[in-house]
């Protein structure tokens, strides 16, 4: 059995397209060659590197005339990539087509230079191509059966039975013709009959020629072979020439029928679209600026990692609901696991302020360099998504807000643990406020607008968030540790909604600290330590930022309070700078959001090795 590379017959291969991908953003460089001989080479096909989508679409232009699919080694006859034309649609699906020259399987034919073959098989596994339903099986000759292989059961086959007494030719002179008719496929004798094995497809067309269309339930196949079996007829010679091949009956897509279950092929164009979107988001989100920053920071390049969206999708099980750690006004935090085994917290925000992206990138580089045992580590980010995604170290066992405000029968946070948390948090903030790690707060406006109860009152007038603003927010957390109350409370008598800081200052002014202390720790605490911390908190909550201590001072004083061996030795610093302060400085408005983003998760409920969380940058 031999097969010929036919120079006219061609196979119709389909390409499933999605209309959205045939758009203006699918452009290629003007330097790309768009023709080979008389055949146009449209994208996603291309001749030079960078001009085609992937290796399956690479074209080699041989002798500047003949285009070949490099990966398949097949000569291309025509490529059709449709535009906005209704006839290319079928149930919201869009097709393109490529026609390649068909191999011909032969038996008993003599032609010089043709190698023996057991039959022609086209294997396009894993390619974006599949056999179109417009193809049909054609067989020419006598006393043979042609069929398509790699199909179970065999659905396409036809037989040729001829009763010629003798033949006058052993060659097939019609390789340069198309179709199957009397004039195009003239032969030396007339057959009595040719027939097919498919019901309803019994017409004979030409001398010793049979055709068989693909079945109605033909699926998208990527592997098809043509088999040609000969059998002897008592009235024919043994050396007659027979050929069989698969070819396209229709050369345009307007009459093509959509093969079933082919939508998966859209992934090849979907992948292209997704890649384009990722590049667009990466550029818009400051990715190029970040890359430049990393290159110019000697020794720190490895400290900021740029994750791909695919990595984070895999780490979080496609951001599954069962991976959610918490949700808030700014976004959602997911638990994930990287391929290296590290467990991470992935923050996926909801909005982005494009005007602040440069500040965001600058801060991202700074924060990723921070390495402090009480500051949650920022590993890196992903900029390929619509909104930047941050990847943090994962801290187990909940957060400070949960441990203070959510009741538990199994655990009560004693005063010693609360004081240790305060010391560690103050140390972390002091570290962040150091000259070596100056952090720009100017773009944290979005966070400030929703963290009701923590906000520096001066911010409402100046819109400036400073180091002393952090001191104020830390003062609120100290009061939470003392009272067990949330930053916004409802007074039991009047049902008035009030800021915790304002309520605390009023109680301190009336010398009623004992009345607002958290009941579970009241009996077991050291009163002088509590009073000392309360006075420090009052200084932090001074309405005038200039009168608040620096975080370094707060940290030093808390360390002294914590390290005093006896409660009686605690030195209490009285606050005399806030005595005339008016109440109500927190400016609580009922219409404001009451969702509070807690900034201090703890590593363990019973451990003093606590890791406060640095408020993440938002956009």
Helices and strands as residue ranges (DSSP letters): E 2-17, G 19-21, E 35-36, E 39-40, G 55-57, E 59-62, E 66-69, E 74-80, G 86-88, E 89-90, E 93-107, E 120-123, E 130-131, E 135-140, E 144-149, E 157-161, E 193-196, E 209-213, E 223-230, E 242-248, G 253-255, G 263-266, H 267-284, H 287-296, G 301-303, E 305-306, H 309-315, G 321-323, E 324-327, E 331-337, E 343-349, G 354-356, H 357-368, E 378-382, E 389-393, H 400-405, H 415-432, G 435-437, H 445-450, H 457-462, H 467-483, E 488-490, E 497-499, H 500-509, H 513-516, H 519-522, H 527-540, G 545-547, H 551-563, G 567-569
